[in-house]
Amino acid sequence: MGLSRFIAFLALIGLSFVSALLFEARLVRGYYFELFVLLIGFLFSIVAVSSLIRNEASGWFLGTLIFGAALLNGLILFLIVKSFALLMLSIIINITGMIFSVLSAVEFDEDDLGVETYGDDAEDDEGSDEEEYIEVKPQKPKRKYTKRKTANKAASKKRTKRKKRK
C-alpha cells in the first residue's frame, strides 16, 4: 500500500465526517441519534484504517462500505435539513471515496491484464525471423475516355437537320 493512498483515504474519511457534522449542526430533532450513527461510523473507520496499516485488502472494502453508508446518511439528513449545498458536498466526498476505495483495492499487474508487451531490447539481426513490411499506397486505375463515333455522328446529323429546317 502506498503512503499517498493511505493519506488520501484518511483525508476523505475526515472530510466525510466533517460533512456529516455540518449536517448535524442544523438538526433540530434526532441530534443524539445522529451522534450515535457517527460514533459507529468512526469505529468502523478505525477498523478500516488499522487493517490498511497491516496491508490487508479488507480495509479498502470496509472503506467502500463506510463511504456508502455516509452517502446514505447524507441523503437522509438532506431530507430532514433541506440544505442542498451540504448534500452536494456529501455526495462529492463520499462518491469520490467509494471510487477511490474500489480502485485502490484492485492491484493492477501486467501479467494479469493479458497484454503482451515487448521491450526496447529486441534484436535487429539480419538472421532473425522477423519480416520486413513495406508500406504500399494503392493506385487508382486510370480511366480511358474514348469518343463514341456513332453517338457523335448521330448528334451532328441532328444538328445539321435542325439548322436546315430553320
C-alpha positions in Angstrom: 0.0 0.0 0.0 1.3 3.4 -0.9 1.6 6.1 1.7 -0.1 8.6 -0.6 -3.2 6.4 -1.0 -3.3 5.9 2.8 -3.2 9.7 3.4 -5.8 10.3 0.7 -8.0 7.7 2.4 -7.6 9.4 5.7 -8.4 12.8 4.2 -11.6 11.5 2.5 -12.8 9.8 5.7 -12.1 13.0 7.6 -14.0 15.2 5.1 -16.9 12.7 5.1 -17.2 13.1 8.9 -16.9 16.9 8.6 -19.8 17.0 6.1 -21.9 14.8 8.4 -21.1 17.1 11.4 -22.2 20.1 9.3 -25.5 18.4 8.6 -25.8 17.5 12.3 -25.3 21.1 13.3 -28.5 22.0 11.5 -30.6 19.3 13.1 -33.4 20.2 15.4 -34.5 16.7 16.4 -32.6 13.4 16.4 -29.4 15.1 17.4 -28.3 12.3 19.7 -29.3 9.5 17.3 -27.1 11.2 14.6 -24.2 11.3 17.1 -24.6 7.6 17.7 -24.6 6.9 14.0 -21.4 9.0 13.6 -19.8 7.1 16.5 -20.5 3.8 14.9 -19.1 5.1 11.6 -16.0 6.4 13.4 -15.4 3.0 15.0 -15.7 1.3 11.6 -13.3 3.8 10.1 -10.8 3.0 12.9 -11.1 -0.7 12.0 -10.6 0.1 8.3 -7.5 2.3 8.9 -5.9 -0.3 11.2 -6.4 -3.0 8.6 -4.9 -0.7 5.9 -1.9 -0.2 8.2 -1.4 -4.0 8.2 -1.7 -4.1 4.4 -4.9 -6.0 4.3 -7.2 -5.6 1.4 -10.3 -5.8 3.6 -9.6 -2.2 4.7 -10.4 -0.9 1.2 -13.7 -3.0 1.2 -14.7 -1.7 4.6 -13.8 1.8 3.4 -16.2 1.4 0.5 -18.9 0.4 2.8 -18.2 3.3 5.1 -18.4 5.8 2.3 -21.6 4.2 1.0 -23.2 4.4 4.5 -22.1 8.0 4.8 -23.7 8.8 1.4 -26.9 7.2 2.6 -26.7 9.2 5.8 -26.2 12.4 3.9 -29.2 11.7 1.7 -31.4 11.0 4.8 -30.1 14.2 6.5 -30.8 16.2 3.4 -34.5 15.1 3.5 -34.6 16.4 7.1 -32.5 19.6 6.9 -33.1 20.6 3.2 -29.6 22.0 2.6 -28.7 21.5 -1.0 -25.1 22.8 -0.6 -24.3 20.2 2.1 -25.9 17.5 0.1 -23.6 18.3 -2.9 -20.6 18.3 -0.5 -21.6 15.0 0.9 -22.2 13.4 -2.5 -18.9 14.6 -3.9 -16.8 13.5 -1.0 -18.5 10.1 -0.5 -18.7 9.1 -4.1 -15.0 10.1 -4.6 -14.2 8.0 -1.5 -16.1 5.0 -2.8 -14.4 5.1 -6.2 -11.0 5.6 -4.6 -11.5 2.7 -2.3 -12.7 0.4 -5.1 -9.8 1.3 -7.3 -7.3 1.0 -4.5 -8.4 -2.4 -3.6 -7.5 -3.8 -7.0 -3.8 -4.1 -7.7 -3.1 -4.0 -11.5 -0.3 -6.1 -12.8 0.9 -6.5 -16.4 0.7 -10.3 -16.2 -2.9 -10.2 -15.0 -4.1 -8.0 -17.9 -3.2 -10.5 -20.6 -1.4 -7.8 -22.7 1.8 -8.9 -24.4 4.5 -6.2 -24.4 7.9 -6.0 -25.9 10.9 -4.2 -24.6 13.3 -2.0 -26.4 16.0 -4.7 -26.3 14.6 -6.6 -29.3 17.3 -7.8 -31.5 17.6 -6.4 -35.1 19.9 -9.1 -36.6 19.8 -10.0 -40.2 19.4 -13.6 -39.4 16.3 -13.1 -37.3 12.9 -14.5 -38.4 11.2 -11.1 -38.4 9.5 -10.0 -41.5 10.0 -6.6 -43.0 6.9 -4.7 -44.1 6.9 -2.0 -46.8 4.0 0.4 -46.9 2.4 0.4 -50.4 -0.1 3.0 -51.4 -3.0 1.7 -53.5 -3.1 3.2 -57.0 -6.3 4.3 -58.6 -6.9 2.7 -62.0 -6.6 5.1 -64.9 -9.8 5.6 -66.8 -9.7 5.8 -70.5 -12.1 8.1 -72.2 -13.0 7.3 -75.8 -15.3 9.1 -78.0 -18.1 7.2 -79.4 -18.1 7.7 -83.1 -21.7 6.7 -83.6 -23.0 8.9 -81.0 -21.1 11.9 -82.3 -22.3 11.2 -85.9 -25.9 10.9 -84.8 -25.7 14.1 -82.8 -24.1 16.0 -85.7 -26.8 14.8 -88.1 -29.5 16.1 -85.8 -27.8 19.4 -85.5 -27.5 19.8 -89.3 -31.2 18.8 -89.8 -32.2 21.5 -87.2 -30.2 24.1 -89.0 -31.6 23.2 -92.4 -35.2 23.5 -91.0 -34.7 27.0 -89.7 
